Amino acid sequence: MTDPWAQLAEHADLLRKLATTPERVAPIDRAQALDALAKLADEIRADAKRCRRSTLVEAVDSGLSQSEIARRWGVSPQRVNNLLSTPVD
């Protein structure tokens, strides 16, 4: 499986490339580009979920409790538990 951080960086770079200089693009091509951007945004959200999950797993593996992670992150321990127990695509 691809490193989630590398995938996120690759998709973010593609997003930046697609979003530059829209005034130079014909309206119909812009509409197609916007559809591509919307799909890419979905992929970036999925990448971010995988990165968040891997970061939480890394924090737990380093010895932090779910309660400590929650305190530092500013969320409830239940939220951390849910993120760790919910499968990511």
C-alpha positions as CSV (number, residue, x, y, z in Angstrom):
1,M,0.0,0.0,0.0
2,T,1.2,3.5,-0.8
3,D,2.4,5.7,2.0
4,P,-0.7,7.9,2.9
5,W,1.5,11.0,3.4
6,A,3.1,10.6,-0.1
7,Q,-0.4,10.1,-1.6
8,L,-1.7,13.2,0.2
9,A,1.2,15.3,-1.1
10,E,0.8,14.0,-4.6
11,H,-2.9,14.8,-4.7
12,A,-2.3,18.2,-3.1
13,D,0.2,19.0,-5.8
14,L,-2.2,17.9,-8.5
15,L,-4.9,20.0,-6.9
16,R,-2.6,23.0,-7.0
17,K,-1.8,22.4,-10.7
18,L,-5.4,22.1,-11.7
19,A,-6.4,25.2,-9.8
20,T,-3.9,27.6,-11.3
21,T,-4.7,30.3,-13.8
22,P,-8.4,29.5,-14.4
23,E,-8.8,32.6,-16.5
24,R,-6.7,31.1,-19.2
25,V,-9.0,28.1,-19.6
26,A,-12.1,28.0,-21.7
27,P,-15.4,27.9,-19.7
28,I,-16.3,24.3,-20.8
29,D,-12.7,23.2,-20.0
30,R,-13.0,24.9,-16.6
31,A,-16.3,23.0,-15.9
32,Q,-14.5,19.7,-16.6
33,A,-11.6,20.8,-14.5
34,L,-13.9,21.7,-11.6
35,D,-15.4,18.2,-11.9
36,A,-11.9,16.8,-11.7
37,L,-11.1,19.0,-8.7
38,A,-14.2,17.8,-6.9
39,K,-13.2,14.2,-7.4
40,L,-9.7,15.0,-6.3
41,A,-11.0,16.7,-3.2
42,D,-12.7,13.5,-2.3
43,E,-9.4,11.6,-2.7
44,I,-7.6,14.2,-0.6
45,R,-10.2,13.7,2.2
46,A,-9.6,10.0,2.0
47,D,-5.8,10.5,2.1
48,A,-6.2,12.8,5.1
49,K,-8.2,10.1,7.0
50,R,-5.5,7.6,6.3
51,C,-2.8,10.0,7.5
52,R,-4.8,10.9,10.6
53,R,-5.3,7.2,11.4
54,S,-1.6,6.3,10.9
55,T,-0.6,9.3,13.1
56,L,-3.0,8.1,15.8
57,V,-1.6,4.5,15.6
58,E,1.9,5.9,15.7
59,A,1.0,7.9,18.9
60,V,-0.5,4.9,20.6
61,D,2.5,2.7,19.5
62,S,4.9,5.3,21.0
63,G,3.2,4.8,24.4
64,L,0.6,7.6,24.5
65,S,-2.8,6.6,25.9
66,Q,-6.0,7.4,24.0
67,S,-6.9,9.8,26.8
68,E,-3.6,11.6,26.5
69,I,-4.0,11.8,22.7
70,A,-7.5,13.2,23.1
71,R,-6.3,15.8,25.6
72,R,-3.5,17.0,23.4
73,W,-5.7,17.0,20.3
74,G,-8.6,18.7,22.0
75,V,-11.1,16.0,21.4
76,S,-12.9,13.4,23.5
77,P,-11.3,10.0,24.3
78,Q,-14.3,8.5,22.6
79,R,-13.5,10.4,19.4
80,V,-10.0,9.0,19.4
81,N,-11.3,5.5,20.1
82,N,-13.8,5.8,17.2
83,L,-11.1,7.0,14.8
84,L,-8.8,4.1,15.8
85,S,-11.5,1.5,15.6
86,T,-13.2,2.6,12.4
87,P,-11.7,0.9,9.3
88,V,-10.2,3.3,6.7
89,D,-10.5,2.5,3.0
